[in-house]
Amino acid sequence: MTGTPLLTVEGLDKDFPVGGGRILKAVQGVSFEIARGEALALVGESGSGKTTTGRCLLRLIEPTAGAIRFDGVDLRALGLRRFRAMRPRMQMVFQEPYESLSPRMRIGRLIEEPLRMLPGLDAAERRRRALEALAMVRLGADAYDRYPHQFSAGQQQRVGIARALVTRPDLVLLDEPTSALDVSIRAEILDLLSDLQADLGLAYLFISHDLTAVRRVCQRVAIMYLGRIVEIGETEQIFERPLHPYSRALLSSVLYPDPRRRLSRFLLQGEIPSPIDLPRGCHLHARCPWAEDRCAEAYPPIDDHGQGRRVACYRAAEMADMRET
């Protein structure tokens, strides 16, 4: 990564009290950067903390600790009014397209709604920008006066993307944007997202468990396990040679269309621990076939392994030279 990052996250924590004095540690010590025009994926199983991380960035929920800087501005230091002024530059596309669209509102009104927060835009300008956003997502102007139920799921997600784009943001958070779609429609939406990133210079935080989608859209990947980033680096680096055992297990589940490609058979043992009662040391150690005694004593630091690759594993350097088993 070169130049000043658009988004910098340092030491992000999010805790949820669950009663009886117990705490669910949803996000712990998460740090990453996103450059202008870059797509970074947050990947992990359900419950890994990736969606909570995204919602903290937009202050849909307030972080417990940590720093979030957007274009050099400390977002957590802003009062509500000043944060609202920044918010149009950071938008979100949600997982369930129909659930995120009011069935009582026409498409044009839905897309124009974020523009009502911007000063100086009259009705004619809002309409013009809504029609512009519809064209960007390859929907015709006739969509403006229709209702969400008149569209397919893929078209509804295009409306959701148009609504995110209408404020002309620099950063878009995509929370499982294709998981509710059929495979063929999913491919169309991923192509659209790639084209929009190239045409508009958008930065994405792409939250997903769909690893094929991640590889198609994102330049870098951060892999999360139980609230922590365990590995982060360039997408192709991680897909071709993951250095963390959790990354390796996660990527071994990817199915490739090439029948000549040999599948990795790397399996973890047992069940995922509860985030309310996390184990001492590395949270993966009880499930990991590479674990050593030190893994149960202290959580490993996330160390630099060159070319922007960082891994939280004591044995990552050894794994770089280990052949697939």
Buried (B, 14 or more C-beta within 10 A) or exposed (E): EEEEBBBBBBEBBBBBEEEEEEEBBBBBBBBBBBBBBBBBBBBBEEBBBBBBBBBBBBBEBEBBBBBBBBBEEEBBEBEEEEBEEBBBBBBBBBBBBBEBBEEEBBBBBBBBBBBEEBEEBEEEEBBEBBBBBBEBBEBEEEBBEBBBEEBEBBBBBBBBBBBBBBBBBBBBBBBBBBEBBEEEBBBBBBEBBBEBBEEBEBBBBBBBBBBBBBBBBBBBBBBBBBBBBBBBBBBEBBBEBBBBBBBBBBBBEBEEEEEEEEEBEBEBEEEBBEBEEBBEBBBBBBBBEBBEEEBEEEBBEBEEBEEEBBBBBBBBEEBBEEEEE
